[in-house]
Amino acid sequence: MLGRKQGALTYLGPETEVLGDLRAKGPVRIDGLVKGSVYVEGELEVGRTGRIEGERVEAQAIQIHGEVKADLMAGKVSLSKTARFTGTVRAQALDVEAGAVFIGQSLAGEARALEAPKEV
C-alpha cells in the first residue's frame, strides 16, 4: 500500500466505474474501472482488480497491480508481478517486477524523460 503523506485517501472500490477524467489530490487507490485520463497530485495505486483505460495517467508515483492502458508520466512507476500495462512510460525511475506484462515503450532514468517531445 502507498505511504500516507498528506490528505485523505481517494478510493474507488471494485464495483465503481468512472466514465471520464479523474482528478484528485492526495493518495488515490483504484480497484474499479476508470475510462478516461487520471491526474493525481500525489501517489496513485491501481489494485489487482483496478483498470484504467485512457489517454494519460499522471501522478508523483504510480504503483500498478492491475491493468492500465494509457501513457504514464510520473517520478516513479512500479509494475508488480500481477500488472498488465500497455502504453508509454515517462518516468525518472521504472521498476518492473518479474511476471509483469509490459507492452509499449519507456523513457526513464533522466529528468529529460519527463519533458514533452519536441516538435520537429
Disulfide bonds with the S-S distance in Angstrom:
none
